Amino acid sequence: MSNCFQKGGSAGAVYGLGLIGAAVYFIGHAGGFWIGVLGFLKALVWPAMLVYRALEVLYQ
């Protein structure tokens, strides 16, 4: 029997809270249903957009 420990479990909680916050923000500012759907999809990928922009600014 082996013990398996997983490290970095809190990152999922941070991503989850960020997802909820981004979804509330984007859907709250939506002007219609389909814009709200697009806002939810944006909320799913906001970390990728954030990292892309940060690296773009960092390596100019």
C-alpha positions as CSV (number, residue, x, y, z in Angstrom):
1,M,0.0,0.0,0.0
2,S,1.5,3.3,-1.0
3,N,0.5,6.8,0.1
4,C,-0.1,9.4,-2.5
5,F,-0.1,13.0,-1.6
6,Q,-1.2,15.7,-4.0
7,K,0.5,19.2,-3.6
8,G,-0.9,22.4,-4.9
9,G,-4.6,21.7,-4.3
10,S,-5.4,25.3,-3.4
11,A,-4.8,26.4,-7.0
12,G,-8.1,24.8,-8.0
13,A,-9.9,26.8,-5.4
14,V,-8.3,30.0,-6.6
15,Y,-9.2,29.2,-10.2
16,G,-12.8,28.3,-9.2
17,L,-13.3,31.6,-7.4
18,G,-11.8,33.5,-10.3
19,L,-14.1,31.6,-12.7
20,I,-17.1,32.6,-10.6
21,G,-16.0,36.2,-10.3
22,A,-15.3,36.5,-14.0
23,A,-18.6,34.9,-14.9
24,V,-20.5,37.3,-12.7
25,Y,-18.7,40.2,-14.2
26,F,-19.0,39.3,-17.8
27,I,-22.6,38.1,-17.6
28,G,-23.6,41.2,-15.5
29,H,-22.2,43.5,-18.2
30,A,-23.9,41.6,-21.1
31,G,-26.4,43.3,-23.2
32,G,-28.3,40.2,-24.3
33,F,-28.5,36.4,-24.0
34,W,-25.9,35.5,-26.5
35,I,-23.5,38.1,-25.2
36,G,-24.0,36.5,-21.8
37,V,-23.1,33.1,-23.2
38,L,-20.0,34.6,-24.8
39,G,-19.2,36.2,-21.4
40,F,-19.4,32.8,-19.7
41,L,-17.1,31.3,-22.3
42,K,-14.7,34.2,-21.7
43,A,-14.8,33.4,-18.0
44,L,-13.6,29.9,-18.7
45,V,-10.5,31.1,-20.5
46,W,-9.6,34.3,-18.6
47,P,-6.4,32.8,-17.1
48,A,-5.0,32.1,-20.6
49,M,-5.9,35.7,-21.7
50,L,-4.3,37.1,-18.6
51,V,-1.0,35.1,-19.0
52,Y,-0.9,36.0,-22.7
53,R,-1.3,39.7,-22.0
54,A,1.3,39.6,-19.2
55,L,3.9,37.9,-21.4
56,E,3.1,40.3,-24.2
57,V,3.8,43.3,-21.9
58,L,6.8,41.7,-20.3
59,Y,8.6,40.8,-23.6
60,Q,8.0,44.0,-25.6
